[in-house]
Amino acid sequence: MRDPVPADGADARGIRGGATPRLVVLGIGNRDRSDDGAGAIVAERVRALLPEDVRVALLGGGLAGILEAWEGADAAVVVDAVCSGAPAGTVHRVDARSVALPAAHASSTHGLGLAQAVELARRLGTLPPQLVVLGIEAASFAPGDALSPPVAAALPALVARVCAEVRRLRGAS
């Protein structure tokens, strides 16, 4: 198992920043299940690129952790691996505040995961006012820490896309 405590003054979940963030980036995934770790890897990479007041969290994907991580945020960008049948490495963008997540987000290696967290928060009235989900199409969720070649090749563009979403959301807040 990897050391879960990141650098940069983050807590054990990888959260950096103040107690009530205006904007949070959540990277969801299990780095020991191939492409499922893509969200966590993206969060690790964007941490150094984002302003200090943006919280960044690496989560295993459990429902409670997701709800807690975006609590109090004005906006959230969530990155997770998905399986919709599109080519591996394809990035899907969903405004999850406006619409339910598609079936690609419904099944999870995390048990009750992102889709369930979004719908629960929607019913409880606790969704962040702005919630963007970026799903990267996975090729494999098999045990192991190596990303598939198409997902690995897509990560730099996904990192840039997360940073662009943060810039857009900061301008809209």
Backbone torsions as a table, in degrees:
resi	resn	phi	psi	omega
1	MET	NA	140.9	179.7
2	ARG	-77.1	156.3	175.1
3	ASP	-66.2	118.0	-175.6
4	PRO	-79.3	-6.8	-176.2
5	VAL	-95.6	108.4	-179.8
6	PRO	-79.7	169.2	176.5
7	ALA	-79.7	-167.8	174.9
8	ASP	71.2	25.6	177.5
9	GLY	71.2	17.1	179.5
10	ALA	-81.0	157.2	176.6
11	ASP	-83.2	-173.4	-173.9
12	ALA	-62.2	-24.1	178.0
13	ARG	-88.2	-0.1	-179.0
14	GLY	87.8	13.7	-177.8
15	ILE	-85.6	129.1	179.8
16	ARG	-121.8	143.7	175.5
17	GLY	115.2	-173.5	-174.6
18	GLY	-73.6	177.7	-175.0
19	ALA	-69.4	-36.5	179.9
20	THR	-124.5	93.5	-175.3
21	PRO	-75.7	153.3	170.5
22	ARG	-83.5	-34.6	-178.0
23	LEU	-138.2	137.3	179.9
24	VAL	-132.7	142.7	172.4
25	VAL	-113.3	124.2	179.6
26	LEU	-112.4	124.1	173.0
27	GLY	-105.1	115.5	-175.3
28	ILE	-106.5	135.9	174.3
29	GLY	155.5	165.1	179.2
30	ASN	-110.1	109.5	-176.5
31	ARG	-66.3	-10.0	178.5
32	ASP	-98.3	14.8	178.1
33	ARG	-131.3	56.0	175.1
34	SER	50.9	-123.5	-173.6
35	ASP	-65.0	-17.0	177.0
36	ASP	-59.7	-23.9	-179.9
37	GLY	-80.7	-1.4	-175.7
38	ALA	-58.1	-42.1	-179.3
39	GLY	-61.9	-42.7	178.5
40	ALA	-65.8	-40.3	179.2
41	ILE	-64.3	-42.5	178.5
42	VAL	-61.6	-44.3	179.1
43	ALA	-60.1	-41.9	177.9
44	GLU	-60.6	-40.9	-177.6
45	ARG	-72.7	-36.4	-177.7
46	VAL	-78.8	-20.2	-177.6
47	ARG	-50.0	-46.4	-177.5
48	ALA	-76.1	-15.3	-175.9
49	LEU	-95.2	-14.6	-173.5
50	LEU	-99.0	156.0	176.1
51	PRO	-60.4	152.6	-177.1
52	GLU	-60.0	-26.1	-177.1
53	ASP	-82.4	-1.6	175.4
54	VAL	-91.9	122.1	177.6
55	ARG	-79.6	140.5	177.0
56	VAL	-124.6	128.7	-178.8
57	ALA	-129.7	137.7	173.0
58	LEU	-105.8	119.8	-175.0
59	LEU	-124.6	148.0	174.8
60	GLY	-72.7	-19.3	175.1
61	GLY	113.0	1.8	179.1
62	GLY	-68.3	146.3	-175.9
63	LEU	-54.1	-49.3	-177.0
64	ALA	-63.1	-40.4	179.3
65	GLY	-64.2	-38.1	178.7
66	ILE	-66.0	-48.6	-179.3
67	LEU	-59.3	-41.9	179.9
68	GLU	-67.8	-40.2	-175.1
69	ALA	-66.3	-33.5	-179.5
70	TRP	-99.0	2.3	179.6
71	GLU	-57.9	127.6	178.4
72	GLY	82.4	-4.6	-179.6
73	ALA	-77.3	144.5	172.6
74	ASP	-80.0	-27.0	-179.0
75	ALA	-152.5	148.4	178.1
76	ALA	-140.0	141.7	171.1
77	VAL	-117.4	123.6	-176.9
78	VAL	-117.0	132.6	178.1
79	VAL	-118.5	128.3	-178.7
80	ASP	-150.0	155.4	173.7
81	ALA	-79.1	144.2	-179.9
82	VAL	-133.2	168.5	178.6
83	CYS	-140.2	95.9	-177.8
84	SER	-115.8	-8.6	-176.1
85	GLY	100.8	-7.2	175.7
86	ALA	-71.7	165.4	178.1
87	PRO	-59.9	141.8	178.5
88	ALA	-56.3	137.5	-179.3
89	GLY	95.2	-12.3	176.8
90	THR	-65.7	137.6	178.0
91	VAL	-107.3	129.2	178.2
92	HIS	-107.4	137.0	176.1
93	ARG	-115.4	129.3	179.3
94	VAL	-130.1	129.1	169.8
95	ASP	-82.8	91.3	-171.6
96	ALA	-73.7	-9.9	174.4
97	ARG	-73.0	-33.1	-175.5
98	SER	-91.1	-33.2	-175.3
99	VAL	-136.6	156.5	174.3
100	ALA	-68.1	150.6	177.0
101	LEU	-67.1	141.0	178.2
102	PRO	-67.3	170.8	-177.3
103	ALA	-55.4	-26.8	179.8
104	ALA	-58.5	-25.5	-179.6
105	HIS	-98.6	-5.3	-172.1
106	ALA	-77.6	-39.4	177.8
107	SER	-90.8	143.9	-172.7
108	SER	-144.6	144.9	171.0
109	THR	-79.9	-1.1	-177.2
110	HIS	-98.7	11.4	-174.7
111	GLY	77.8	-127.4	173.5
112	LEU	-77.1	114.8	-170.5
113	GLY	-122.8	-141.2	-170.5
114	LEU	-59.9	-50.6	-177.6
115	ALA	-59.7	-41.6	179.6
116	GLN	-69.1	-37.7	177.8
117	ALA	-63.5	-42.5	179.2
118	VAL	-61.9	-47.1	-176.8
119	GLU	-69.2	-37.0	176.5
120	LEU	-64.4	-47.0	179.3
121	ALA	-63.1	-36.0	177.3
122	ARG	-61.1	-45.5	-179.0
123	ARG	-68.8	-32.1	179.6
124	LEU	-84.8	-8.6	-177.8
125	GLY	74.0	28.0	-176.8
126	THR	-116.2	12.2	175.0
127	LEU	-64.2	142.7	171.8
128	PRO	-58.1	148.1	179.7
129	PRO	-55.6	-30.0	174.8
130	GLN	-130.0	128.1	-176.7
131	LEU	-140.7	109.6	179.0
132	VAL	-109.3	128.6	176.0
133	VAL	-111.2	126.1	174.3
134	LEU	-110.6	111.0	179.9
135	GLY	-103.8	129.0	177.0
136	ILE	-102.9	126.5	-177.6
137	GLU	-65.8	123.6	-178.1
138	ALA	-92.5	153.1	172.9
139	ALA	-101.4	-28.2	-174.4
140	SER	-150.4	140.2	171.9
141	PHE	-118.1	21.0	-178.1
142	ALA	-70.2	156.6	176.4
143	PRO	-58.2	143.7	-179.9
144	GLY	130.9	155.4	-175.2
145	ASP	-100.9	1.7	179.8
146	ALA	-85.3	131.0	172.9
147	LEU	-75.3	152.2	173.5
148	SER	-67.7	152.8	-179.2
149	PRO	-54.9	-42.9	-179.7
150	PRO	-65.7	-36.2	179.0
151	VAL	-71.5	-43.8	177.5
152	ALA	-58.6	-41.1	-179.6
153	ALA	-67.6	-29.3	-177.9
154	ALA	-83.3	-14.9	-173.6
155	LEU	-62.4	-42.8	179.6
156	PRO	-58.8	-40.5	177.7
157	ALA	-68.0	-34.9	178.4
158	LEU	-68.6	-39.7	175.3
159	VAL	-58.7	-46.2	178.8
160	ALA	-62.8	-37.0	-180.0
161	ARG	-68.0	-39.8	176.3
162	VAL	-61.4	-45.8	179.2
163	CYS	-61.2	-39.2	177.8
164	ALA	-65.6	-40.4	177.1
165	GLU	-62.4	-42.6	178.8
166	VAL	-61.5	-45.6	177.7
167	ARG	-59.1	-44.3	-179.5
168	ARG	-62.5	-47.0	-177.2
169	LEU	-68.2	-35.1	177.8
170	ARG	-65.5	-35.3	177.2
171	GLY	-71.6	-25.6	-177.1
172	ALA	-90.0	-17.2	-175.8
173	SER	-71.0	NA	NA
